[in-house]
């Protein structure tokens, strides 16, 4: 156990040399990979840039990946180096050196990991607030809202197993598909008629749980990109959960208003029978019947369809 | 000390009590697994009759033809019948009647039949747990292959949607319920007394009952498959879970039984580790596995009761139509989400912690070095366990519940990477300038660090709200927790089983087959779950049977890899069973040259583990020391015991 001063000095020098070797390999691999992540893979990362929130999610994903690459390589390079250099030779049944700790290394590790974690939490918070909830459900009255004066309001009504959309600004019409105009701030009021669902418009970068009897608001702003997007249910909601999806389109403003007005006229006969726009919908009182607002529901404040 | 509480004097039947007028009785009935099945069936039938008698026609779903009161009562009475049939109640009833039951004589070597009975020998219970857990794991794993088979095609083709969702729920629930005990059960019960120098666990009856809860729990959960299953997945979100049929009640009761098992096992574990350490087994010398299990046990004790609460409320909502878990009559679907995750998040760490403890325990043996930064390692585990109670709302980032508090839960969640990182620091330091022996358990241990690295860094994506907006509820999350739980915990278990088979059974497993199975498992595991990150990022939600056509090739790749993974695990199990039942190659007494106290007693482990309570002299990790000396004095003189156990006597 007792080793001489000279041996100790030699061991220190050897540690330092090996440390630099590991650091050099790590640095080269990290720089190359981070470059590839940021500039080559980055622009193609999901979920694309169809809306401001999608673009922000893409940026954050890219940023985290760039942060993670050095961590991955730290463990990999170290592990690979150790396995190559400190593997017992065949037949060698001896032991390694006695080393029960190293105050300096441990201290560096504690401080570095804490700094990194606090930075990440701060960054995540900043991004969440700066992007007005970044397309996530912010409850009935979100505190982070976009500055746009009158967003396009769409009520997303989830039920087993489909989504329908309600347009209070177009006479309360209801549609089964979702068309959005370009360059517009959209407010989604997400609710459910029966069990918990989740409204996930993948390319729009919007995700909000649809809770029965509760309104969950998410914002996004479309860009000038037009195209198709997918809406999926992202919370297990029963047998046909897997088939609960539909598609929507981001279209030019004129195309959108044409479509919307046409739908409004088409719906006019039905809209006048529908209840006034309501922020919440109450399911049947047992929560299990699966029917629409039965008249015997003692709690029902809304009318039946 | 007024009362003699040290286990030094050993455990004896109270021979002096004959004078107190106690009447000694021989057991007229000793139960076993088969009589327990009969008892369970009788209890089930009685409960069903009773339920229908008192509440016929009182159903959640009108005209559904079943009565949830009967379902619940049949399961509850079935459990009572199960334990009566097992003979678990013999002892307490005889005691109540003022009789002194005579324990059957303990055989020197564990017999095969003992494992089918209600045994209070911690070594028997450890082996029972080992094979029980193996069975549960394999059944749940088979269900996973069923899921992957369905996902070969972007639309449903093998299973009907309702069957698919049954299989998904069954796989998830069985894995998450049962694997909580995959380290604490077998390794905890068998090894902890040996490691800390005790003759037994603190509460042998709790230890037996904790195992025998898992069997009916498994059977009831499995029986859901024949009753329409449950469509709510393992998370059981209300009101979906209130809609479900009898299978959902099976989920409810099975989960609750497993919860009781966890609580009892952890009471036993904490009591044992605190009170039954041999003299000289200071906290600073305690094996890291004991540290891991005591933190796990404390976490279980504090979190599992919340689950029982939730399941109880779910049972009331389902059976007698209270309205606590859904909106309408004052309840809220958020209540279940909170109760469930307040248990659920600590739970995933109490899956991870024992895996890490086991890994850290075995690593020094194969690196031939002391543990680097031992205290940091213990602190890391305590830190993870503590923080795990403050993070549960990160499962609800998208729910619209407390949206303004998300930065806080993002912070607490990310803070967990600090103590988790400690465990990497410890491992990396331990490997530095070791003489690394790449034997089969070591390969699994190194794989733990490879796998958990993926699980760990992707955890950061999940905890970050802006990125979680993309990955929440998708296959990305699914891949994340398979890397942390299966890639970490199960790999550690594979290492542990391989490592401890010589101590448990006196035989060694086939090295060549072990290496082959390791490489198949490791490569196919990564080839299964790494692409799942991509699949999730490309927009596939969890638990769906339909997905975008463009994702078909990736999904097919994953499915084929999953089959190979299944084959690899099968190979590992064949190796285990073959070595135990057929080849039985005897092993050297300490094949890995470990310094642990558990290896000092030799095979077969004597029925009371130690002749005398040993006096522990040093930490079990003195690798590389020139003259480490023995870890413990196995035959201490009386003076030595008094000196080492402190001056208070």
Contacts between the chains, C-beta under 8 A, distances in Angstrom:
chain1	res1	chain2	res2	distance
A	1	B	625	5.4
A	1	B	626	5.1
A	1	B	627	7.6
A	45	B	537	7.8
A	46	B	470	6.5
A	46	B	537	4.7
A	46	B	538	6.2
A	46	B	539	7.1
A	47	B	470	5.8
A	47	B	539	7.3
A	53	B	469	7.4
A	56	B	466	6.5
A	57	B	466	6.1
A	57	B	467	6.7
A	57	B	469	5.6
A	57	B	470	4.7
A	60	B	464	6.8
A	60	B	466	4.2
A	60	B	467	5.0
A	61	B	461	7.3
A	61	B	467	5.3
A	61	B	470	6.2
A	61	B	537	8.0
A	64	B	460	6.3
A	64	B	461	5.7
A	64	B	464	6.2
A	64	B	467	5.7
A	67	B	460	7.9
A	68	B	457	4.5
A	68	B	460	6.7
A	71	B	453	8.0
A	71	B	457	6.0
A	72	B	453	6.5
A	72	B	457	6.4
A	75	B	424	6.6
A	75	B	428	7.5
A	75	B	449	7.0
A	75	B	453	5.3
A	76	B	453	8.0
A	78	B	428	5.7
A	79	B	428	7.6
A	79	B	431	7.6
A	79	B	446	7.3
A	79	B	449	6.9
A	79	B	450	7.7
A	82	B	428	7.6
A	82	B	431	4.7
A	82	B	432	6.5
A	82	B	434	7.9
A	82	B	436	7.2
A	83	B	431	8.0
A	83	B	436	6.6
A	83	B	438	7.9
A	83	B	446	7.6
A	86	B	431	6.7
A	86	B	432	7.2
A	86	B	433	5.7
A	86	B	434	5.4
A	86	B	435	6.9
A	86	B	436	5.4
A	87	B	435	7.8
A	87	B	436	4.9
A	87	B	438	6.6
A	88	B	368	7.3
A	88	B	435	4.0
A	88	B	436	5.9
A	88	B	437	5.1
A	92	B	435	6.1
A	93	B	593	7.2
A	94	B	368	7.1
A	94	B	435	5.6
A	95	B	368	4.1
A	95	B	369	7.0
A	95	B	435	6.2
A	95	B	623	4.7
A	95	B	624	4.0
A	95	B	625	8.0
A	96	B	367	6.2
A	96	B	368	4.7
A	96	B	369	4.0
A	96	B	433	5.5
A	96	B	434	3.6
A	96	B	435	4.9
A	96	B	623	6.8
A	96	B	624	5.3
A	97	B	369	6.8
A	97	B	433	4.9
A	97	B	434	7.8
A	97	B	624	5.7
A	98	B	369	7.4
A	98	B	370	6.2
A	98	B	623	7.9
A	98	B	624	4.4
A	98	B	625	6.0
A	99	B	369	6.4
A	99	B	370	7.0
A	99	B	372	6.2
A	99	B	429	7.1
A	99	B	432	6.6
A	99	B	433	6.9
A	100	B	370	5.0
A	100	B	371	7.3
A	100	B	372	6.7
A	100	B	373	7.4
A	100	B	374	6.8
A	101	B	372	6.2
A	101	B	373	4.6
A	101	B	374	7.6
A	101	B	376	7.7
A	101	B	429	7.4
A	102	B	372	7.7
A	102	B	373	7.8
A	102	B	429	7.0
A	105	B	425	7.9
A	105	B	429	7.2
A	106	B	373	5.6
A	106	B	376	6.3
A	106	B	425	6.8
A	109	B	421	7.1
A	109	B	422	7.9
A	109	B	425	5.0
A	110	B	418	7.6
A	113	B	417	6.9
A	113	B	418	5.1
A	113	B	421	4.6
A	114	B	418	5.8
A	117	B	414	4.9
A	117	B	415	6.0
A	117	B	417	5.6
A	117	B	418	5.8
A	118	B	411	8.0
A	120	B	414	5.5
A	120	B	460	6.6
A	120	B	464	6.7
A	121	B	407	7.4
A	121	B	410	5.6
A	121	B	411	4.3
A	121	B	414	4.8
A	121	B	415	7.7
A	124	B	407	7.4
A	124	B	410	5.1
A	124	B	414	7.7
A	124	B	463	7.9
A	124	B	464	4.3
A	124	B	465	5.7
A	124	B	466	6.0
A	124	B	467	7.8
A	125	B	407	4.1
A	125	B	410	6.6
A	125	B	411	7.8
A	125	B	465	8.0
A	127	B	465	8.0
A	127	B	466	4.4
A	128	B	406	6.7
A	128	B	407	6.7
A	128	B	410	7.8
A	128	B	465	4.9
A	128	B	466	5.6
A	131	B	466	6.9
A	133	B	403	7.1
A	134	B	465	7.1
A	134	B	466	4.7
A	134	B	469	5.4
A	135	B	469	5.5
A	136	B	397	6.6
A	136	B	398	5.5
A	136	B	403	7.6
A	136	B	465	6.7
A	136	B	468	7.9
A	136	B	469	4.8
A	137	B	398	5.4
A	137	B	399	6.7
A	137	B	400	4.1
A	137	B	403	7.1
A	138	B	400	6.7
A	138	B	403	4.3
A	139	B	400	4.3
A	139	B	401	7.0
A	139	B	402	7.5
A	139	B	403	4.3
A	139	B	404	7.9
A	140	B	400	7.3
A	142	B	403	6.2
A	143	B	403	7.6
A	143	B	404	5.6
A	190	B	400	7.8
A	194	B	239	6.9
A	195	B	237	7.2
A	195	B	238	8.0
A	195	B	239	5.1
A	195	B	240	4.2
A	195	B	243	7.0
A	195	B	333	7.8
A	196	B	237	5.2
A	196	B	239	7.7
A	196	B	240	6.9
A	196	B	333	5.8
A	196	B	337	8.0
A	196	B	399	8.0
A	198	B	398	6.3
A	198	B	473	6.1
A	200	B	473	7.1
A	200	B	541	6.7
A	202	B	539	4.3
A	205	B	469	6.7
A	205	B	470	7.2
A	207	B	398	5.1
A	207	B	469	5.2
A	207	B	470	7.8
A	207	B	472	6.1
A	207	B	473	7.7
A	208	B	398	6.0
A	208	B	400	6.4
A	209	B	396	7.9
A	209	B	398	5.2
A	209	B	399	4.3
A	209	B	400	5.8
A	211	B	327	7.9
A	211	B	333	5.9
A	211	B	334	7.3
A	211	B	399	6.8
A	211	B	400	6.5
A	212	B	239	6.5
A	212	B	326	6.6
A	212	B	327	5.2
A	212	B	333	6.0
A	213	B	327	3.4
A	213	B	328	7.2
A	214	B	327	7.2
A	214	B	400	6.6
A	215	B	400	7.9
A	216	B	399	7.4
A	216	B	400	3.4
A	217	B	400	7.6
A	230	B	539	6.4
A	230	B	548	7.3
A	232	B	539	7.2
A	232	B	541	5.4
A	232	B	544	7.7
A	233	B	541	7.1
A	234	B	398	7.7
A	234	B	472	7.1
A	234	B	473	4.0
A	234	B	474	7.1
A	234	B	541	4.6
A	234	B	542	8.0
A	235	B	237	7.2
A	235	B	473	6.2
A	236	B	165	7.8
A	236	B	231	7.7
A	236	B	232	6.8
A	236	B	233	4.7
A	236	B	235	7.2
A	236	B	237	7.0
A	236	B	240	7.1
A	236	B	542	7.4
A	236	B	543	4.9
A	237	B	240	6.3
A	238	B	165	7.3
A	238	B	231	4.9
A	238	B	240	5.9
A	238	B	243	7.2
A	239	B	161	5.0
A	239	B	162	4.7
A	239	B	165	5.5
A	239	B	231	5.6
A	240	B	161	5.7
A	241	B	165	7.0
A	241	B	543	6.1
A	241	B	544	6.4
A	242	B	156	7.4
A	242	B	161	6.4
A	242	B	164	7.3
A	242	B	165	7.9
A	242	B	543	7.1
A	242	B	544	3.6
A	242	B	545	3.9
A	242	B	546	4.7
A	243	B	161	7.1
A	243	B	545	7.6
A	243	B	546	5.3
A	245	B	546	7.5
A	282	B	327	7.0
A	282	B	328	6.4
A	283	B	239	7.7
A	283	B	326	7.6
A	283	B	327	7.2
A	283	B	328	6.8
A	285	B	323	7.8
A	285	B	328	4.8
A	285	B	329	6.7
A	286	B	60	6.8
A	286	B	242	7.9
A	286	B	321	7.4
A	286	B	328	7.9
A	287	B	238	8.0
A	287	B	239	4.0
A	287	B	242	5.6
A	287	B	243	7.2
A	287	B	323	7.8
A	287	B	326	4.0
A	287	B	327	7.7
A	287	B	328	6.4
A	288	B	60	5.7
A	288	B	61	5.8
A	288	B	239	7.1
A	288	B	242	5.8
A	288	B	243	4.8
A	289	B	61	8.0
A	289	B	62	7.9
A	290	B	243	7.8
A	297	B	328	7.8
A	299	B	328	5.2
A	299	B	329	6.7
